[in-house]
């Protein structure tokens, strides 16, 4: 295991470890633009892979020459679907057959609200083709800047040889504090508590959207995580502008596509992790006023 200071830093290390300059990497499209920037800055050629209703399109992936894929299976960013067990096994078969690596970013895995828990790709991996990325940014403190890489054993020695002299990027004090927090059992209790807290906020958000908007808004990605997507028949920038006028912040998803995509033009992202139930209710009420009232006035 390698301790480091954030997912982007971790991916940068992996680009150096795997000598990715000039090589092809497959990325979910849409996907996390912060990681895409790291791959581009390390000279990688990006191969976009589309999404299906249950996650990454494996047929598209199999048609590429990529020997590395970066994926967010526990809560696809930004669309929020959870990769089912059957598809995880097929992805592992692809990696074994192609002698490829999977970078599994287990983003938001702690906060799943529907269905039974699904084993990580790393837990299912028998051929050591999965590089696992974990972070404490969502489950603990973003400011801690604490994340980790779990390498296949066949890469561990190579990491030590190539990158072993790099200075530690994560604070030793934070590392020690987290070690003691976990050793005493506090972390597991914290996760259980926070999952309940976020689940209640999530229920409040979904209920408020359905109450205020009915069928005027489609909710996307409601099974896990700390955000949802809202799709309407209006342009995203118009929705964002009108929401901001009433003090509500929602975000575009267009930046998460490798190239501008028509399907993103009517979708906005809404986060809820740092809000109270009352703030969530008030925020959705304001969104209804901002979006539906202005829509009627324009008719």
C-alpha positions as CSV (number, residue, x, y, z in Angstrom):
1,X,0.0,0.0,0.0
2,X,1.2,3.5,-0.9
3,X,-0.1,6.5,1.1
4,X,-0.4,9.7,-0.8
5,X,-2.2,13.1,-0.9
6,X,-5.2,12.8,-3.1
7,X,-6.5,10.9,-6.1
8,X,-4.8,13.1,-8.7
9,X,-1.4,12.7,-7.0
10,X,-2.0,9.0,-6.9
11,X,-2.8,8.8,-10.6
12,X,0.3,10.8,-11.4
13,X,2.4,8.3,-9.6
14,X,0.8,5.5,-11.5
15,X,1.4,7.2,-14.8
16,X,5.1,7.2,-13.9
17,X,5.1,3.7,-12.6
18,X,3.4,2.3,-15.7
19,X,5.4,4.5,-18.1
20,X,2.2,5.8,-19.7
21,X,3.7,8.7,-21.8
22,X,2.5,8.2,-25.3
23,X,0.3,5.2,-24.4
24,X,-3.4,4.7,-24.5
25,X,-5.7,4.9,-21.5
26,X,-9.4,4.2,-21.5
27,X,-11.6,6.5,-19.5
28,X,-15.4,6.5,-18.8
29,X,-17.1,9.2,-20.8
30,X,-18.4,11.2,-19.1
31,X,-16.0,10.9,-16.2
32,X,-13.8,12.6,-13.6
33,X,-12.1,15.5,-15.4
34,X,-9.5,16.0,-12.7
35,X,-8.0,12.6,-13.4
36,X,-8.3,13.1,-17.2
37,X,-6.1,16.2,-16.8
38,X,-3.5,14.1,-15.0
39,X,-3.4,11.5,-17.8
40,X,-3.1,14.2,-20.4
41,X,-0.4,16.0,-18.6
42,X,1.6,12.8,-18.5
43,X,1.4,12.4,-22.2
44,X,-1.3,9.7,-22.4
45,X,-3.6,9.2,-25.4
46,X,-7.2,9.2,-24.1
47,X,-9.7,6.6,-25.4
48,X,-13.2,7.6,-24.3
49,X,-15.6,4.7,-23.4
50,X,-19.3,5.4,-23.3
51,X,-21.7,4.4,-20.5
52,X,-24.6,2.1,-20.5
53,X,-27.4,2.1,-17.9
54,X,-25.3,-0.2,-15.7
55,X,-21.9,1.5,-16.2
56,X,-19.0,1.3,-18.6
57,X,-19.6,-0.1,-22.1
58,X,-17.4,-3.3,-22.1
59,X,-18.0,-3.9,-25.9
60,X,-16.5,-0.5,-26.6
61,X,-13.6,-1.2,-24.2
62,X,-12.8,-4.6,-25.8
63,X,-12.6,-2.9,-29.3
64,X,-9.7,-0.7,-28.2
65,X,-6.0,-1.3,-27.9
66,X,-6.0,0.1,-24.3
67,X,-3.9,-1.8,-21.7
68,X,-5.1,0.5,-18.9
69,X,-8.6,1.6,-17.9
70,X,-9.6,4.0,-15.1
71,X,-13.1,3.4,-13.7
72,X,-15.3,4.5,-10.8
73,X,-17.5,1.3,-10.3
74,X,-19.0,2.0,-6.9
75,X,-20.5,5.3,-7.9
76,X,-19.8,6.3,-11.5
77,X,-18.8,9.9,-11.6
78,X,-20.9,11.9,-12.5
79,X,-23.9,9.6,-13.5
80,X,-24.0,7.6,-10.3
81,X,-24.7,4.1,-11.5
82,X,-23.2,1.1,-9.6
83,X,-21.4,-1.4,-11.7
84,X,-23.1,-4.8,-11.2
85,X,-21.2,-7.9,-10.1
86,X,-21.7,-9.6,-13.5
87,X,-20.1,-6.7,-15.3
88,X,-17.3,-6.5,-12.8
89,X,-16.4,-10.1,-13.5
90,X,-16.5,-9.5,-17.3
91,X,-14.2,-6.5,-16.8
92,X,-11.7,-8.6,-14.9
93,X,-11.9,-11.2,-17.7
94,X,-11.0,-8.5,-20.2
95,X,-8.0,-7.4,-18.1
96,X,-6.7,-10.9,-17.7
97,X,-7.2,-11.7,-21.4
98,X,-5.5,-8.5,-22.6
99,X,-2.9,-8.4,-19.8
100,X,-4.2,-5.0,-18.9
101,X,-4.5,-3.1,-15.7
102,X,-7.7,-1.6,-14.1
103,X,-7.4,1.5,-11.9
104,X,-10.4,1.1,-9.6
105,X,-11.2,4.4,-8.0
106,X,-13.5,3.3,-5.2
107,X,-15.1,6.7,-5.1
108,X,-18.1,7.0,-2.7
109,X,-18.1,3.3,-2.0
110,X,-19.0,3.9,1.7
111,X,-22.2,5.7,0.8
112,X,-24.5,3.3,-1.0
113,X,-28.2,3.6,-0.2
114,X,-29.9,0.9,-2.3
115,X,-29.2,-2.8,-2.9
116,X,-26.8,-5.2,-1.3
117,X,-23.1,-4.3,-1.0
118,X,-21.0,-5.4,-4.0
119,X,-17.4,-6.6,-3.6
120,X,-14.8,-4.2,-5.1
121,X,-13.0,-5.2,-8.2
122,X,-9.9,-5.6,-6.1
123,X,-11.6,-8.1,-3.8
124,X,-12.7,-10.1,-6.9
125,X,-9.4,-9.9,-8.7
126,X,-7.5,-13.3,-8.8
127,X,-5.0,-12.4,-11.5
128,X,-3.6,-9.2,-9.9
129,X,-4.8,-6.8,-12.6
130,X,-6.5,-4.3,-10.4
131,X,-4.8,-1.2,-8.9
132,X,-7.1,0.1,-6.1
133,X,-7.4,3.8,-5.2
134,X,-9.1,4.8,-1.9
135,X,-9.5,8.2,-0.3
136,X,-10.7,9.6,3.0
137,X,-11.9,12.9,1.5
138,X,-15.6,12.0,1.5
139,X,-15.7,9.6,4.5
140,X,-13.5,11.7,6.8
141,X,-12.0,15.1,6.0
142,X,-11.2,16.6,2.5
143,X,-8.6,18.8,4.2
144,X,-6.7,15.8,5.4
145,X,-5.5,15.1,1.9
146,X,-5.1,11.5,2.6
147,X,-5.5,8.7,0.0
148,X,-3.9,5.4,-0.8
149,X,-3.0,3.0,-3.6
150,X,-3.2,-0.8,-3.2
151,X,-0.8,-2.2,-5.8
152,X,-0.7,-5.8,-7.2
153,X,2.3,-7.5,-5.8
154,X,3.9,-7.7,-9.2
155,X,4.0,-3.9,-9.3
156,X,5.1,-3.3,-5.7
157,X,8.8,-4.0,-6.2
158,X,8.8,-1.9,-9.4
159,X,7.2,1.0,-7.5
160,X,9.9,0.8,-4.9
161,X,12.6,0.8,-7.5
162,X,11.2,3.7,-9.6
163,X,9.5,5.8,-7.0
164,X,10.7,4.7,-3.6
165,X,12.9,7.7,-3.1
166,X,10.0,10.2,-3.5
167,X,9.3,12.2,-0.4
168,X,6.0,11.4,1.4
169,X,3.3,13.8,0.2
170,X,0.8,13.1,3.0
171,X,1.2,14.7,6.4
172,X,2.8,12.2,8.9
173,X,0.7,13.7,11.7
174,X,-2.5,13.1,9.8
175,X,-1.4,9.6,8.9
176,X,-0.7,8.8,12.6
177,X,-4.0,10.3,13.7
178,X,-5.9,8.3,11.2
179,X,-4.0,5.1,12.2
180,X,-5.0,5.6,15.8
181,X,-8.5,6.5,14.9
182,X,-8.9,3.3,12.9
183,X,-7.0,1.1,15.4
184,X,-9.4,2.0,18.2
185,X,-12.4,1.2,16.1
186,X,-13.6,4.8,15.8
187,X,-13.4,4.9,12.0
188,X,-15.9,2.1,11.4
189,X,-18.3,3.7,13.9
190,X,-17.9,7.0,12.2
191,X,-18.7,5.5,8.8
192,X,-21.8,3.8,10.1
193,X,-23.0,7.0,11.6
194,X,-22.2,9.1,8.5
195,X,-23.9,6.6,6.2
196,X,-27.1,7.0,8.3
197,X,-26.8,10.8,8.2
198,X,-26.2,11.0,4.5
199,X,-28.9,8.5,3.8
200,X,-31.5,10.6,5.6
201,X,-30.3,13.7,3.7
202,X,-30.5,11.7,0.5
203,X,-34.1,10.7,1.2
204,X,-35.0,14.3,2.0
205,X,-33.5,15.4,-1.3
206,X,-35.2,12.8,-3.4
207,X,-38.6,13.4,-1.7
208,X,-38.3,17.1,-2.1
209,X,-37.6,16.9,-5.8
210,X,-40.5,14.5,-6.4
211,X,-42.8,16.7,-4.3
212,X,-41.9,20.0,-5.9
213,X,-41.2,18.9,-9.5
214,X,-43.2,15.7,-10.1
215,X,-42.4,14.5,-13.6
216,X,-40.8,17.8,-14.7
217,X,-37.4,16.6,-13.5
218,X,-35.7,13.2,-14.0
219,X,-33.4,12.1,-11.2
220,X,-30.2,10.4,-12.2
221,X,-27.8,8.5,-10.0
222,X,-29.9,8.2,-6.8
223,X,-28.4,4.9,-5.5
224,X,-25.3,6.2,-3.9
225,X,-23.0,9.1,-3.2
226,X,-23.3,12.7,-2.1
227,X,-24.8,14.2,-5.2
228,X,-27.5,13.6,-7.8
229,X,-28.2,14.7,-11.3
230,X,-31.3,16.5,-12.3
231,X,-32.5,16.4,-16.0
232,X,-35.1,18.8,-17.4
233,X,-36.1,20.1,-20.8
234,X,-34.3,23.4,-20.3
235,X,-30.7,24.3,-21.0
236,X,-28.3,23.7,-18.1
237,X,-26.7,27.2,-18.2
238,X,-30.2,28.7,-18.1
239,X,-31.1,26.5,-15.1
240,X,-27.8,27.4,-13.3
241,X,-28.2,31.1,-13.9
242,X,-31.9,31.2,-12.6
243,X,-31.0,29.0,-9.6
244,X,-28.1,31.3,-8.7
245,X,-30.4,34.3,-8.7
246,X,-32.3,32.7,-5.8
247,X,-29.2,31.7,-3.9
248,X,-29.0,28.0,-4.9
249,X,-25.9,26.5,-6.4
250,X,-26.1,23.7,-8.9
251,X,-23.4,22.7,-11.4
252,X,-23.0,21.8,-15.1
253,X,-21.8,18.3,-16.1
254,X,-20.5,19.4,-19.5
255,X,-16.9,19.5,-18.3
256,X,-17.0,15.8,-17.5
257,X,-17.4,14.9,-21.2
258,X,-14.2,14.5,-23.2
259,X,-16.0,16.4,-26.0
260,X,-19.1,18.5,-25.8
261,X,-22.1,16.2,-25.8
262,X,-25.8,17.1,-26.4
263,X,-27.1,14.9,-23.7
264,X,-25.3,17.0,-21.0
265,X,-27.0,20.2,-22.1
266,X,-30.1,19.8,-19.9
267,X,-28.5,18.2,-16.8
268,X,-27.3,19.8,-13.7
269,X,-25.6,18.4,-10.6
270,X,-26.8,19.0,-7.0
271,X,-24.8,18.2,-4.0
272,X,-26.2,17.6,-0.5
273,X,-23.5,16.4,1.8
274,X,-22.9,19.7,3.7
275,X,-26.5,20.7,3.9
276,X,-29.1,20.2,6.7
277,X,-32.5,18.7,5.9
278,X,-34.1,22.1,6.2
279,X,-31.6,23.7,3.8
280,X,-32.3,20.9,1.3
281,X,-36.0,21.4,1.5
282,X,-35.6,25.2,1.1
283,X,-33.1,24.8,-1.8
284,X,-35.4,22.5,-3.8
285,X,-38.4,24.9,-3.1
286,X,-36.3,27.8,-4.5
287,X,-35.3,25.7,-7.5
288,X,-39.0,25.1,-8.3
289,X,-39.6,28.8,-8.1
290,X,-36.6,29.6,-10.2
291,X,-37.2,27.0,-12.9
292,X,-41.0,26.4,-13.2
293,X,-42.2,30.0,-12.5
294,X,-39.9,31.5,-15.1
295,X,-40.9,28.7,-17.5
296,X,-44.6,29.7,-17.2
297,X,-43.8,33.4,-17.6
298,X,-41.9,32.7,-20.9
299,X,-44.9,30.7,-22.3
